[in-house]
Amino acid sequence: MIKLRLIIEEDRELLFGWRNLPEIIENSLSQKGVSWEEHDHWFSKCLSEMFFSCLPFIIVYKRKLIGHIRFEKRNDALCEVHIYLLGKYRDRKLGSEALEQGIEEVKKVWPGIVRIKACVQEDSYEGANFFMEHNFLAENAEYEKCWVFFRLLNR
Ligand SMILES: CC(C)(COP(=O)(O)OP(=O)(O)OC[C@H]1O[C@@H](n2cnc3c(N)ncnc32)[C@H](O)[C@@H]1OP(=O)(O)O)[C@@H](O)C(=O)NCCC(=O)NCCS
């Protein structure tokens, strides 16, 4: 059983290290690592906007920190999800648990949200399968350089 905990200041370096791991870069939309300056700015923004427009969590499994899931509010009705697990924890349904728990948090914190968007890097069949398995529907979005999925929230 996984748990989600909100990020804290002490996670700044942890998330920088994770974001630059080859196994995370490989599935990222940019396909590139990030500099400390970029990360530092992004992380501070994440902390300062927490609950207003960002819900960022560390995924915890048996007291180990195994990945990150984050919801970013795009407008009053729509938010976007980003999720990754460290390689050795994948394919064990832990991502599924994290996604569903995260969505429950979104419903509590942002009751107005009715749609969740996910963008998946074009080569990532695992990512695409993952979201489709969780009732996300693919949308033909030619203007985006990624696969786009949406899930409607039933309350
Ligand atoms: C996407 C990710 C979070 C899924 O978490 P996970 O714990 O590995 O996935 P689960 O074990 O919960 O699998 C759920 C479903 O996802 C799909 N899936 C997961 N891993 C897959 C793989 N290697 N190949 C194909 N489909 C896969 C399957 O449909 C699977 O259902 P099934 O086991 O009944 O076939 C994880 O693989 C990951 O961190 N990937 C890299 C980052 C990424 O691509 N993030 C998505 C874009 S934001």
Ligand as a Chemical Component Dictionary entry (heavy atoms), coordinates in Angstrom:
data_LIG
# 
_chem_comp.id                   LIG 
_chem_comp.type                 NON-POLYMER 
_chem_comp.pdbx_formal_charge   0 
_chem_comp.three_letter_code    LIG 
# 
loop_
_chem_comp_atom.comp_id 
_chem_comp_atom.atom_id 
_chem_comp_atom.alt_atom_id 
_chem_comp_atom.type_symbol 
_chem_comp_atom.charge 
_chem_comp_atom.model_Cartn_x 
_chem_comp_atom.model_Cartn_y 
_chem_comp_atom.model_Cartn_z 
_chem_comp_atom.pdbx_ordinal 
LIG C1  C1  C 0 3.631  5.227  -15.914 1  
LIG C2  C2  C 0 3.967  4.666  -14.516 2  
LIG C3  C3  C 0 3.746  5.749  -13.452 3  
LIG C4  C4  C 0 2.979  3.506  -14.261 4  
LIG O1  O1  O 0 3.165  3.015  -12.939 5  
LIG P1  P1  P 0 3.327  1.454  -12.715 6  
LIG O2  O2  O 0 3.272  1.185  -11.252 7  
LIG O3  O3  O 0 4.546  0.996  -13.458 8  
LIG O4  O4  O 0 2.044  0.875  -13.467 9  
LIG P2  P2  P 0 1.049  -0.257 -12.923 10 
LIG O5  O5  O 0 1.862  -1.446 -12.483 11 
LIG O6  O6  O 0 0.140  0.355  -11.945 12 
LIG O7  O7  O 0 0.305  -0.644 -14.286 13 
LIG C5  C5  C 0 -0.989 -0.188 -14.635 14 
LIG C6  C6  C 0 -1.160 -0.356 -16.128 15 
LIG O8  O8  O 0 -0.252 0.492  -16.827 16 
LIG C7  C7  C 0 0.170  -0.155 -18.041 17 
LIG N1  N1  N 0 1.608  -0.449 -17.953 18 
LIG C8  C8  C 0 2.407  -0.320 -16.876 19 
LIG N2  N2  N 0 3.656  -0.676 -17.180 20 
LIG C9  C9  C 0 3.654  -1.039 -18.475 21 
LIG C10 C10 C 0 4.661  -1.518 -19.388 22 
LIG N3  N3  N 0 5.937  -1.661 -19.012 23 
LIG N4  N4  N 0 4.294  -1.759 -20.668 24 
LIG C11 C11 C 0 3.024  -1.621 -21.075 25 
LIG N5  N5  N 0 2.019  -1.184 -20.247 26 
LIG C12 C12 C 0 2.349  -0.904 -18.976 27 
LIG C13 C13 C 0 -0.611 -1.443 -18.146 28 
LIG O9  O9  O 0 -1.831 -1.190 -18.818 29 
LIG C14 C14 C 0 -0.859 -1.745 -16.677 30 
LIG O10 O10 O 0 -1.970 -2.577 -16.479 31 
LIG P3  P3  P 0 -1.770 -4.181 -16.473 32 
LIG O11 O11 O 0 -0.691 -4.438 -15.451 33 
LIG O12 O12 O 0 -3.112 -4.694 -16.066 34 
LIG O13 O13 O 0 -1.346 -4.536 -17.856 35 
LIG C15 C15 C 0 5.429  4.128  -14.432 36 
LIG O14 O14 O 0 5.585  3.064  -15.339 37 
LIG C16 C16 C 0 6.460  5.181  -14.711 38 
LIG O15 O15 O 0 6.929  5.827  -13.787 39 
LIG N6  N6  N 0 6.826  5.386  -15.999 40 
LIG C17 C17 C 0 7.768  6.432  -16.376 41 
LIG C18 C18 C 0 7.170  7.832  -16.283 42 
LIG C19 C19 C 0 5.964  8.015  -17.199 43 
LIG O16 O16 O 0 5.916  7.521  -18.308 44 
LIG N7  N7  N 0 4.945  8.738  -16.672 45 
LIG C20 C20 C 0 3.709  8.986  -17.425 46 
LIG C21 C21 C 0 3.684  10.342 -18.075 47 
LIG S1  S1  S 0 3.286  11.630 -16.918 48 
# 
loop_
_chem_comp_bond.comp_id 
_chem_comp_bond.atom_id_1 
_chem_comp_bond.atom_id_2 
_chem_comp_bond.value_order 
_chem_comp_bond.pdbx_ordinal 
LIG C1  C2  SING 1  
LIG C2  C3  SING 2  
LIG C2  C4  SING 3  
LIG C2  C15 SING 4  
LIG C4  O1  SING 5  
LIG O1  P1  SING 6  
LIG P1  O2  DOUB 7  
LIG P1  O3  SING 8  
LIG P1  O4  SING 9  
LIG O4  P2  SING 10 
LIG P2  O5  DOUB 11 
LIG P2  O6  SING 12 
LIG P2  O7  SING 13 
LIG O7  C5  SING 14 
LIG C5  C6  SING 15 
LIG C6  O8  SING 16 
LIG C6  C14 SING 17 
LIG O8  C7  SING 18 
LIG C7  N1  SING 19 
LIG C7  C13 SING 20 
LIG N1  C8  SING 21 
LIG N1  C12 SING 22 
LIG C8  N2  DOUB 23 
LIG N2  C9  SING 24 
LIG C9  C10 SING 25 
LIG C9  C12 DOUB 26 
LIG C10 N3  SING 27 
LIG C10 N4  DOUB 28 
LIG N4  C11 SING 29 
LIG C11 N5  DOUB 30 
LIG N5  C12 SING 31 
LIG C13 O9  SING 32 
LIG C13 C14 SING 33 
LIG C14 O10 SING 34 
LIG O10 P3  SING 35 
LIG P3  O11 DOUB 36 
LIG P3  O12 SING 37 
LIG P3  O13 SING 38 
LIG C15 O14 SING 39 
LIG C15 C16 SING 40 
LIG C16 O15 DOUB 41 
LIG C16 N6  SING 42 
LIG N6  C17 SING 43 
LIG C17 C18 SING 44 
LIG C18 C19 SING 45 
LIG C19 O16 DOUB 46 
LIG C19 N7  SING 47 
LIG N7  C20 SING 48 
LIG C20 C21 SING 49 
LIG C21 S1  SING 50 
# 
